[in-house]
Amino acid sequence: MKIFRIRSVGLACTLILYVDNGDIIVQSPEIATNCVMLRHVYGIVFDLFTRSGLVLEHDKTELFHFMRARTGFDQSLDLGYVPYMGNNPLKPKMFWRYLGFYFDRKLTFKEHICYYTTKALTTVMAMRMLGNSTRGLSLRNKRILYRACVVPIATYGHRLWYYEGAKVKGALKSLKSMQRKAALWITGAFCTSPTGGVESLAGLPPISRQDGHPEPRRLVLDVSGSTEERMRCHYRDQSQTGPTH
């Protein structure tokens, strides 16, 4: 790294290495300038790797532009090495996946939210084979399974997009829909049941509070007790009072 810093003096670039992956980050007012610096810095890195006896796989190289402009974000890069040179330049990607996080050029993280919400929803749908309202897992075990296996998927990387002042209404709507299906599966309630009611019966706090952020105007019941016991008491009280005419 010290040799790289010496050879890259005067260039607004940063080199990040993680195990067998590396990132070259450059910034300037123009995309064309960025491409020129990227090619130059890539040549420096390739030379350092070669002298150290390491192999740099050019075909695994990816290019991504962070910018808010509506044009210019698709500019390709002549890397100077096969296969990305001449008539076959390196084309930028629409989304960049790094350590499980999905970045878009405007840093809205819509692709990240969509990916993990869909993954959590498919997990909930697959859990239906483990039990229903008459057989299979108990209500308590269903809740534990959801909290342990689905919530970490749905909220993975939420600190990137869920913060004070962020516009996340659409993202929270998708997550609430996912948790509603989980609450219906846990309680065995009808599909027309209100969301807040089935969440309370299932012992699930609102999805916007899964990471500790408060949500105003919502009452969250104490979930320290047994879910089955609360539901059993509820139905027992109803049977004792009898039908209403």
FENKA-V624748 format. One record per backbone hydrogen bond with DSSP energy under -0.5 kcal/mol. CO is the residue of the C=O (numbers start at 1). NH is the residue of the N-H. Records with the same first field share a line. If there is no record, write none. Layout:
BEGIN
CO=NH ; NH
END
This chain:
BEGIN
1=5
2=6
3=7
4=8
6=9
8=11
11=13
12=27
14=16 ; 25
16=23
18=21
21=18
23=16 ; 25
24=26
25=14
30=34
31=35
32=36
33=37
34=38
35=39
36=40
37=41
38=42
39=43
40=44
41=45
42=46
43=47
44=48
45=49
46=50
47=51
48=52
49=54
50=53
55=57
56=58
57=60
58=61
63=93
65=67
72=75
77=79 ; 90
81=84
83=85
84=79 ; 80 ; 81
85=88
88=85
89=91
90=77
91=63
94=105
95=97
96=98 ; 103
98=101
101=98 ; 103
103=96
104=107
105=67
109=113
110=114
111=115
112=116
113=117
114=118
115=119
116=120
117=121
118=122
119=123
120=124
121=125
122=126
123=127
125=128
126=129
127=130
128=131
130=137
135=132
138=142
139=143
140=144
141=145
142=146
143=147
144=148
145=149
146=150 ; 151
150=154
151=155
153=156
155=158
157=160
158=161 ; 162
161=163
163=166
166=168
168=172
169=173
170=174
171=175
172=176
173=177
174=178
175=179
176=180
177=181
178=182
179=183
180=184
181=185
182=186
183=187
184=188 ; 189
190=193
194=198
195=199
196=200
197=201
198=202
199=203 ; 204
200=203
203=205
206=209
207=210
209=212
215=218
218=220
219=221
226=230
227=231
228=232
229=233
230=234
231=235
232=236
233=237
234=238
235=239
236=240
237=241
238=242
END
